[in-house]
Amino acid sequence: MGIFVFLPLVLPLTTWPIARLAEQRLHPRTATVLLTVLATAMALCSTVCLGLLMVVGTAQLPGNPLPDGWSDPEVRESVPRHEVAGKAAIPGLLAVVVACGRAVLQHCAVRRRAHRALAGLPRTEVAVLPDPEPYAYALPGGARDRIVVSTGLLTRLAARERRALFAHERSHLAARHHRHLLLVRLAACANPFLLPLRTAVAYTVERWADEEAAQAVGSRKAVARAIGRAALVSRGTPAPTLAGLAAPGPLPRRVAALLGPAPAVRTWPPVFTTVGLALWTAATGVLLSAMFSANSAFTLMLLLHAATPL
């Protein structure tokens, strides 16, 4: 495996330029899908390599349940500085599993509690809760997709701003934005170097819904006013994997984008531009991560097979 087993752990750094530029230069829909794919692929590759290092580290421990041949010098020497790297990978991978497990459990628990809170209400698309606290968010649930909004927020919005609010939340549900948010959150749990992509996707999903709402309402300024007014009073969403009109983030940038022209729909930027070069750099990083993790896994499999007595 050599030094290549470590590279997928740091190659997510190649995505940092595109994480920033995609927010500014790409259509929000394109940016969201692109950054989610990059984050997921990088996280999978780095987790695979962390698992390979853990196998080598576990084989070094006295009394381990693995075959004795897996602790042969040939296996250990396949990883540079195996004494430190192999053993350090054990708590590292456990931390990844715990963090990802907590994120999934929190996401599921929030959805369950939210659906239970709506149990006594009519089964309509919009669930209006008699709550003076202002909030609104999209609650996914397969056939039970709902838009949850409080009377405290509705009373603070004008008629056209309410239309913008509902169009915004419908876009979140139709495009399944909660999946993008959950995937990038899990990716950041697997590799902290992917945190900029999580932050970027949290912004681009809101911008995506903003543009869809502007088309539905027919006024970009109405959506901008609704965002600004909701941001001043709303407490946000109950979990970072749920989306809402006033979700935490760079709200002034969202308002400024809506007050400007609509973004051009372009799936792939020209190569010889800043965003094009950043995108190709990130794509190369993903390709190298996949190659190095696959090569390391195949090499270790051959070593373990050769070291295991029949």
DORO-561541 format. One record per residue (C-alpha): residue in one letter; x, y, z. Coordinates in nm, 4 decimals. Example, Ala and Ser with C-alpha at 12.3 -4.5 7.8 and 13.67 -1.06 7.14 Angstrom:
  rest        c1        c2        c3
     A    1.2300   -0.4500    0.7800
     S    1.3670   -0.1060    0.7140
***
This chain:
  rest        c1        c2        c3
     M    0.0000    0.0000    0.0000
     G    0.2815    0.2381    0.0877
     I    0.2260    0.6069    0.1286
     F   -0.0739    0.5917   -0.1070
     V   -0.3008    0.4655    0.1709
     F   -0.2680    0.8015    0.3461
     L   -0.3398    1.0233    0.0456
     P   -0.7222    0.9800    0.0373
     L   -0.7255    1.1155    0.3930
     V   -0.5850    1.4523    0.2772
     L   -0.7004    1.4733   -0.0864
     P   -1.0309    1.6347    0.0221
     L   -0.8214    1.9509    0.0468
     T   -0.8424    1.9654   -0.3354
     T   -1.2154    2.0402   -0.3066
     W   -1.1774    2.3579   -0.1023
     P   -1.1464    2.5952   -0.4024
     I   -1.4562    2.4594   -0.5751
     A   -1.6506    2.4617   -0.2468
     R   -1.6168    2.8388   -0.2380
     L   -1.6402    2.9132   -0.6092
     A   -1.9426    2.6907   -0.6692
     E   -2.1514    2.9086   -0.4379
     Q   -2.0708    3.2151   -0.6475
     R   -2.0266    3.0957   -1.0062
     L   -2.2517    2.7920   -1.0571
     H   -2.6288    2.7570   -1.0605
     P   -2.7393    2.6520   -0.7090
     R   -2.8876    2.3263   -0.8372
     T   -2.5651    2.2328   -1.0178
     A   -2.3518    2.3377   -0.7210
     T   -2.5588    2.1347   -0.4739
     V   -2.5467    1.8129   -0.6736
     L   -2.1800    1.8541   -0.7628
     L   -2.0605    1.9284   -0.4093
     T   -2.2698    1.6454   -0.2632
     V   -2.1179    1.3947   -0.5064
     L   -1.7653    1.5204   -0.4384
     A   -1.8109    1.5094   -0.0607
     T   -1.9677    1.1624   -0.0619
     A   -1.7003    1.0129   -0.2878
     M   -1.4147    1.1668   -0.0882
     A   -1.5639    1.0508    0.2412
     L   -1.6064    0.6934    0.1186
     C   -1.2481    0.6761   -0.0071
     S   -1.0981    0.8177    0.3109
     T   -1.3090    0.5851    0.5268
     V   -1.1969    0.2825    0.3261
     C   -0.8326    0.3765    0.3783
     L   -0.8913    0.4402    0.7470
     G   -1.0434    0.0930    0.7684
     L   -0.7404   -0.0588    0.5964
     L   -0.5088    0.1120    0.8425
     M   -0.7239   -0.0161    1.1276
     V   -0.6848   -0.3742    1.0069
     V   -0.3066   -0.3378    1.0225
     G   -0.3273   -0.1671    1.3618
     T   -0.5641   -0.4271    1.5090
     A   -0.3382   -0.7102    1.3979
     Q   -0.0575   -0.5589    1.6103
     L   -0.2563   -0.5727    1.9333
     P   -0.1844   -0.8655    2.1681
     G   -0.4709   -1.1094    2.1921
     N   -0.6441   -0.9825    1.8792
     P   -0.9063   -1.2135    1.7287
     L   -0.7578   -1.1885    1.3776
     P   -0.5556   -1.4694    1.2169
     D   -0.1958   -1.4767    1.3388
     G   -0.0639   -1.4354    0.9873
     W   -0.2186   -1.0896    0.9638
     S    0.0457   -0.9591    1.2053
     D    0.3375   -1.0848    0.9938
     P    0.6125   -0.8308    0.9255
     E    0.5232   -0.8240    0.5536
     V    0.1719   -0.7065    0.6369
     R    0.2865   -0.4458    0.8882
     E    0.5555   -0.3112    0.6585
     S    0.2985   -0.2429    0.3856
     V    0.2118    0.0721    0.5843
     P    0.4824    0.3323    0.6563
     R    0.5240    0.3887    1.0305
     H    0.2719    0.1118    1.0925
     E    0.3312    0.1167    1.4680
     V    0.1787    0.4621    1.4985
     A   -0.0493    0.4863    1.1947
     G   -0.2119    0.1474    1.2396
     K   -0.2926    0.1936    1.6067
     A   -0.4039    0.5551    1.5627
     A   -0.6499    0.4434    1.2954
     I   -0.8440    0.2338    1.5481
     P   -0.9810    0.5232    1.7580
     G   -1.0025    0.7317    1.4389
     L   -1.2385    0.4888    1.2679
     L   -1.4377    0.4400    1.5874
     A   -1.4804    0.8181    1.6097
     V   -1.6068    0.8263    1.2491
     V   -1.8589    0.5492    1.3170
     V   -1.9837    0.7174    1.6346
     A   -2.0116    1.0612    1.4730
     C   -2.1955    0.9289    1.1673
     G   -2.4225    0.7158    1.3840
     R   -2.5113    1.0137    1.6028
     A   -2.5884    1.2268    1.2965
     V   -2.8224    0.9654    1.1504
     L   -2.9931    0.8999    1.4832
     Q   -3.0437    1.2708    1.5442
     H   -3.1890    1.3182    1.1969
     C   -3.4316    1.0281    1.2406
     A   -3.5261    1.1310    1.5956
     V   -3.6077    1.4886    1.4914
     R   -3.8239    1.3652    1.2049
     R   -4.0091    1.1226    1.4308
     R   -4.0752    1.3893    1.6940
     A   -4.1917    1.6357    1.4309
     H   -4.4323    1.3863    1.2747
     R   -4.5685    1.2927    1.6187
     A   -4.6296    1.6600    1.6925
     L   -4.8459    1.6800    1.3775
     A   -5.0429    1.3643    1.4538
     G   -5.3588    1.5471    1.5608
     L   -5.3657    1.7910    1.2679
     P   -5.5448    1.7432    0.9340
     R   -5.3325    1.5520    0.6800
     T   -5.2756    1.8464    0.4494
     E   -4.9613    1.9608    0.2733
     V   -4.9242    2.2587    0.5058
     A   -4.9378    2.2046    0.8810
     V   -5.0023    2.5301    1.0663
     L   -4.9139    2.5071    1.4342
     P   -5.0740    2.7526    1.6789
     D   -4.7422    2.8641    1.8172
     P   -4.6362    3.2264    1.8751
     E   -4.2746    3.1287    1.8076
     P   -4.1945    3.2075    1.4402
     Y   -4.0531    2.9161    1.2381
     A   -4.1081    2.7202    0.9182
     Y   -3.9353    2.4190    0.7681
     A   -3.9840    2.1342    0.5224
     L   -4.0502    1.8003    0.6927
     P   -3.9811    1.5029    0.4626
     G   -4.1580    1.1769    0.5131
     G   -4.2067    1.0009    0.1813
     A   -4.5813    1.0058    0.1269
     R   -4.6122    1.2260    0.4384
     D   -4.4123    1.5266    0.3195
     R   -4.5328    1.8319    0.5087
     I   -4.4590    2.2015    0.5327
     V   -4.4561    2.3026    0.8975
     V   -4.5171    2.6684    0.9769
     S   -4.6235    2.8465    1.2909
     T   -4.8886    3.1124    1.3213
     G   -4.6197    3.3302    1.4770
     L   -4.4404    3.3470    1.1404
     L   -4.7473    3.3645    0.9167
     T   -4.8784    3.6706    1.0965
     R   -4.5514    3.8500    1.0271
     L   -4.5572    3.7922    0.6492
     A   -4.7624    3.9633    0.3804
     A   -4.9717    3.7578    0.1375
     R   -4.7083    3.7485   -0.1375
     E   -4.4365    3.6675    0.1138
     R   -4.6424    3.3728    0.2373
     R   -4.6624    3.2449   -0.1201
     A   -4.2846    3.2763   -0.1407
     L   -4.2484    3.0878    0.1876
     F   -4.4626    2.7952    0.0714
     A   -4.2948    2.7836   -0.2715
     H   -3.9547    2.7775   -0.1018
     E   -4.0471    2.4875    0.1254
     R   -4.2120    2.2945   -0.1608
     S   -3.8855    2.3193   -0.3511
     H   -3.6989    2.1700   -0.0549
     L   -3.9377    1.8744   -0.0479
     A   -3.9548    1.8204   -0.4239
     A   -3.5758    1.8215   -0.4667
     R   -3.5186    1.6127   -0.1491
     H   -3.2738    1.8670   -0.0123
     H   -3.2633    1.6897    0.3228
     R   -3.0730    1.4057    0.1541
     H   -2.8037    1.6390    0.0299
     L   -2.7735    1.7956    0.3743
     L   -2.7519    1.4577    0.5448
     L   -2.4937    1.3212    0.3008
     V   -2.2581    1.6180    0.3357
     R   -2.3009    1.6107    0.7122
     L   -2.2009    1.2440    0.7194
     A   -1.9110    1.3195    0.4858
     A   -1.7855    1.5903    0.7211
     C   -1.8143    1.3458    1.0114
     A   -1.6034    1.0957    0.8164
     N   -1.3385    1.3516    0.7211
     P   -1.3192    1.6990    0.8813
     F   -1.1444    1.8314    0.5686
     L   -1.4873    1.8142    0.4021
     L   -1.6447    2.0693    0.6371
     P   -1.6225    2.3496    0.3749
     L   -1.8361    2.1399    0.1392
     R   -2.0957    2.0887    0.4116
     T   -2.1107    2.4646    0.4693
     A   -2.1341    2.5316    0.0962
     V   -2.4177    2.2826    0.0420
     A   -2.6128    2.4271    0.3352
     Y   -2.6019    2.7557    0.1430
     T   -2.6633    2.6252   -0.2099
     V   -2.9737    2.4232   -0.1172
     E   -3.1284    2.7423    0.0187
     R   -3.0271    2.9341   -0.2928
     W   -3.1762    2.6552   -0.5057
     A   -3.5062    2.6850   -0.3214
     D   -3.4879    3.0660   -0.3422
     E   -3.4655    3.0530   -0.7217
     E   -3.7498    2.8024   -0.7471
     A   -3.9650    3.0199   -0.5219
     A   -3.8837    3.3301   -0.7289
     Q   -4.0028    3.1523   -1.0431
     A   -4.3200    3.0307   -0.8720
     V   -4.4083    3.3716   -0.7266
     G   -4.2885    3.5729   -1.0239
     S   -4.0953    3.8200   -0.8124
     R   -3.7406    3.7885   -0.6882
     K   -3.7891    4.0885   -0.4603
     A   -4.0864    3.9263   -0.2864
     V   -3.8750    3.6213   -0.2027
     A   -3.5917    3.8465   -0.0819
     R   -3.8323    4.0340    0.1462
     A   -3.9741    3.7086    0.2820
     I   -3.6243    3.5789    0.3580
     G   -3.5197    3.9000    0.5265
     R   -3.8329    3.9268    0.7368
     A   -3.8277    3.5601    0.8382
     A   -3.4590    3.5814    0.9269
     L   -3.5215    3.8674    1.1677
     V   -3.7740    3.6733    1.3734
     S   -3.7357    3.3005    1.2996
     R   -3.5449    3.0550    1.5165
     G   -3.4527    2.8329    1.2181
     T   -3.4979    2.4588    1.1700
     P   -3.4933    2.1909    1.4419
     A   -3.1970    2.0074    1.2845
     P   -2.9195    2.0985    1.0382
     T   -3.0392    1.8269    0.7999
     L   -3.3810    1.9905    0.7610
     A   -3.4197    2.2941    0.5363
     G   -3.6182    2.6124    0.5900
     L   -3.6642    2.9644    0.4591
     A   -3.4578    3.1237    0.7371
     A   -3.1988    2.8504    0.7793
     P   -2.8720    2.9628    0.9388
     G   -2.6143    3.0885    0.6922
     P   -2.5101    3.3906    0.4895
     L   -2.8574    3.5412    0.4581
     P   -2.7346    3.8779    0.3249
     R   -2.5731    3.6946    0.0334
     R   -2.8987    3.5155   -0.0436
     V   -3.0899    3.8427   -0.0422
     A   -2.8259    4.0114   -0.2581
     A   -2.8384    3.7240   -0.5084
     L   -3.2176    3.7538   -0.5356
     L   -3.1944    4.1282   -0.5937
     G   -2.9606    4.0595   -0.8871
     P   -3.0245    3.8712   -1.2133
     A   -3.1167    3.5035   -1.2145
     P   -2.8152    3.2697   -1.2380
     A   -2.7444    3.1091   -1.5728
     V   -2.8231    2.7393   -1.5959
     R   -2.4965    2.5721   -1.6971
     T   -2.4066    2.2168   -1.6054
     W   -2.0285    2.2390   -1.6584
     P   -1.8201    2.5585   -1.6611
     P   -1.5535    2.6267   -1.9262
     V   -1.2197    2.4637   -1.8484
     F   -1.0005    2.7723   -1.8707
     T   -1.1785    2.9722   -1.6031
     T   -1.1197    2.9924   -1.2298
     V   -1.4213    2.7801   -1.1438
     G   -1.3445    2.5380   -1.4282
     L   -0.9889    2.4809   -1.3062
     A   -1.1105    2.4396   -0.9484
     L   -1.3685    2.1876   -1.0635
     W   -1.1153    1.9835   -1.2575
     T   -0.8805    1.9945   -0.9587
     A   -1.1535    1.8541   -0.7349
     A   -1.2480    1.5912   -0.9938
     T   -0.8833    1.4861   -1.0182
     G   -0.8680    1.4622   -0.6397
     V   -1.1716    1.2330   -0.6355
     L   -1.0267    1.0162   -0.9123
     L   -0.6942    0.9840   -0.7324
     S   -0.8699    0.9048   -0.4035
     A   -1.0681    0.6288   -0.5704
     M   -0.7574    0.4865   -0.7382
     F   -0.5424    0.4957   -0.4252
     S   -0.8100    0.3483   -0.1982
     A   -0.8889    0.0702   -0.4483
     N   -0.5186   -0.0053   -0.4974
     S   -0.4559   -0.0113   -0.1220
     A   -0.7542   -0.2386   -0.0600
     F   -0.6474   -0.4796   -0.3345
     T   -0.2845   -0.4834   -0.2137
     L   -0.3809   -0.5485    0.1473
     M   -0.6234   -0.8223    0.0408
     L   -0.3433   -0.9997   -0.1459
     L   -0.1069   -0.9629    0.1503
     L   -0.3619   -1.0961    0.3987
     H   -0.4499   -1.3843    0.1673
     A   -0.0838   -1.4764    0.1333
     A   -0.0252   -1.4450    0.5099
     T   -0.3279   -1.6549    0.6111
     P   -0.2539   -2.0281    0.6258
     L   -0.4979   -2.2523    0.4410
***
